[in-house]
Amino acid sequence: MKNKITKEIIVPLTLIVLAILLLNPFHFWMPDMMVMGMLAILLVLFGIFASFILKERAFDERDDVNRSLAGRNAFLAGSAILMFGIAVQGYSHSVDPWLVVALIMMIVVKIVTRIWSDKNL
């Protein structure tokens, strides 16, 4: 059990570190090959992280509530960051379409999942 939890913590933390490094916050010069390698590792780690989320199972009602709360908070944090990005870019009159598409997809998936779960669960 402890090994499983350790993997579930290490993978997202590594994913976060790589994503921050791709932003190049310290203005390191990164050759194209290094960036491509980091992108490949980032994609693989995201796939592993997504598989952890897809395999999650609730053992009791409390566990189900905790997972639901985590999902709700993650959705709110993600959508708030996207809205902040849209607002900041809106002031410079150049909104990146990817921000809008990501926000729309989050909202659509949330609504569709809610409707599906109300009918099927």
N, C-alpha and C positions, 0 to 999 in steps of 0.2 A: 504494500500500500504506500509506504513512504517513498519507494523508488518511483512509483507512478506520479505521485505529487511532485517530486523533484523534477521529473521530465516535463510535467505540465507547467512548471515555473521557469525552468531554464529555457525552453523553446520560445515562449513569448518575450522573455527578457532579451534573448539574443536577437530576436526579430526586431525589437525596439531599438537596440543598439545599432544594428545594421541600417535600419531606416534612418536613424539620426545621422549616421556616418555618410549616407548617400546625399543628405542635404549639404554636406561639406561645411559644418558649422565653424570649423577652425581654419578654413580656407587652405587646406592641404591640397597640394597639386596631386590629382589622381589621374593616372593614365587611363585611357579608354579600356584597356584590357582589365584593369582592376575594377573599374565601374561595372563592366559586363559580368565579371566574376561575382561581385557583390550582389548584383541583381539576380543572378542565377541562384545563389545561396538564399537570398531573400525570398524568392518564389518557392523554393523547396521548404524553407522553414514555415512559410505561410501555409503551405499544403499540410504540413505536419500539425500545425496549430489548428487548422480547420478540421482535421481528422479528430483531434481531441474534442473539439466542440461537438462534432457530429456524433461521437460515441458516448457523450454524456448521458447518464441515466440517473433518474431520481430514485432514491431508495425509500423515502417516506415523504410525508406532506411537507415537513420542514425543509427538506432538501429541495423539493420542488419549488417552494416559495423562494428559497435562497437563489436558485438558478434563475428563476423568473426575475427577481430583483436585479441580479447581475446583468441579465440581458436588457432589461429596461434602462438601467443606468448607462450601459454601454451605448445603447441607441441614442439616448438623450445627449451623452457626451459627444458622440460622433456627429449628430445633427447640429449641435450647438457650435462645434468647431467649423463645420461646413458653412453654417449661416454667418459666423464671424468672418470667415474667408470671403464669402460672397459680399458681405457689407463692406469690408475693407477694400476689396477690388472694385466695388460699385462706386466708391468715392473717387477712384482714379479712372472711372469710365472704361474699364477693361475687365469684365468678369470672365474668368476662365470657365468655359462650358463644362469641363470635367467636374468642377465643384457642384454645378447645378444638376448635372446628370447623376452624380453620386447621391446627392440629397434626394432627388426624385426617386431613385431606385430604392433607397432605404425606406422611404415612406410607402412606396407601392408594395414592397415585400412585407413590411410590417402589416399593412392592411390586408393583403391577400392571405398571409399566414394566420392572422386573427380570424378572418372569415372561415378559412379552411378548418382551423382547430375548433371553432364553435360548432361547425357542422359535423365533424368527424370524431371528436374526442369527448 
